[in-house]
Amino acid sequence: MSIFERVKAIIVEQLGVDESEVTMDASFIDDLGADSLDIVELVMALEEEFDITIPDEDAEKIRTVGEAVKYIQDHI
Amino acid sequence: MAIIRTKLCDLLEIEYPIIQGGMAWVSTAELAAAVSEAGGLGIIGTGHATPDWVREQVRLARSLTGKPFGVNVMLRSPYAEEILRVVVEERVPVVTTGAGNPGKYLGELKATGVKVIPVVASVALARRLARSGVDALVAEGMESGGHVGEIGTFPLVPQVVDAVDIPVIAAGGIFDGRGLAAALMLGAQGVQMGTRFMCAAECTIHPRVKEMIIKAGDRDTVVTGRSTGHPVRVLRNKLSQQFEELERRGAPPEELEKLGVGRLRAAMVDGDVEYGSVMAGQVAAMVKKVQPAREIVLEVVQEAARLLASASRWVVSRE
C-alpha cells in the first residue's frame, strides 16, 4: 500500500469521511471538517502508523492531505 | 481540622488542591493573590490582554502574596508568545494554557523551571502533552464556563487519568466539597474552579455580573458559537439570544465572531449583563452569595474531607 493509501485509510477512520473526499488537495479543516482536536488525534494516529514523531512545530504546518503525505515521505 | 492533601499540593507547593481557573477580565491579580493566600493556587487570566498589562498584574499579585500563583495564557491570543516571555522573565511559578496546544513553547518554559499545566478537553491532546513533558493537566468538561469542549467532566476525567501518568486536575461543574470528593474518586489530584470564584469578595468584576450569577438557575447557561468551531458557555441574555438567532439563520462564522468582539469586557468590566458575554459554568446556579476566597477554599476542602472520611459507611462486607 502506498503512503497516500495508508494516510487515506487513517483519515477515513479518524474523521469519518468518505474515501472519495480524501484527495491530495483536501484541507483537513476546510474540506474534511476536522477541528483542532481531530487534528491532534490524526497526528497521533499517523505517528503510530509510520513509527515517526511529528513535533508540534511541524504538525501545525500540515494543513492538507498532500502536506501530510509529503511530510511522512520525508521523515520515514 | 481535617483537610485534603494530594500530590498536586507538593508539586505546586500549595496547601490545598484547589486551583482558581484563569478567567480573562475576571481573575485579575487581586483574586489570584487572595486564592493563593488562602492556600490554593490563584491564576491571573490574560485572554487578549497586552504583555505590559500582564507584567503589571504579575507584579501586583507578587506585592499581595508571597505564595505561588500562576498565569493563564490563551494560545489564540496574538500576544501569546510575548506573554509567555513575560511569564519567564517575571519567574511566575506556574502557567496554565487554554485554547490549543502549547507544545512548541514547552522547551523554553521547562528550561526556566516554570511548571506548565495545559487545559485539555480530549484524551489525545492529554496523551500528546503528557508525552512532551508537561507537569500536570487540567481535564476540563463542558460544564465549565467560557470556551468549552464536548465531553462532560465525569467521562473525561477518568479517561485522561488512565491515559497519562502525571497529576490530573478536574474542572467543569465543580462547586463544593462534594465536587472535590467526587473528582478525587475519579482519579484527579485536585480541582480547578472558576465560576465559584467569580463571586469571591476579592474578584474585581462588575457587581451586576455577581448578582446575575447568584440569581441564575440550573438551566440558565447556554453554549453558543458551535458553528464557529469555538463554542462558549455563557449565561443567557440578549446577546446569547442574538447569537442563537444568527446561528439558526446559518450566519457565517465571521459575522458571529464580529458580534462577540469586546463583549466579554463589556460584561465583566462595564457590567453590561444584557449585551455583554457573561461567561459562566453550569454551577452558576449553585452560587448563592459573595464570600471571601479563603472561606470558599476552606469550605470546599473541609466538606470534602468530611465526606471522604465518612464514605466507608457505604462499604459493607457480604458472605
Contacts between the chains, C-beta under 8 A, distances in Angstrom:
chain1	res1	chain2	res2	distance
A	35	B	229	5.5
A	36	B	100	6.6
A	36	B	101	7.6
A	36	B	229	7.9
A	37	B	121	7.0
A	37	B	122	4.5
A	37	B	124	6.9
A	37	B	125	6.2
A	37	B	149	7.3
A	40	B	101	6.7
A	40	B	122	6.9
A	40	B	124	4.8
A	40	B	125	4.7
A	40	B	128	5.9
A	41	B	122	7.5
A	41	B	124	4.2
A	43	B	128	7.6
A	44	B	124	5.3
A	44	B	127	6.9
A	44	B	128	6.1
A	55	B	103	7.3
A	55	B	104	7.6
A	56	B	101	5.8
A	56	B	103	3.0
A	56	B	104	4.7
A	56	B	132	7.5
A	57	B	103	7.8
A	57	B	104	4.8
A	59	B	103	7.9
A	60	B	101	7.9
A	60	B	104	7.5
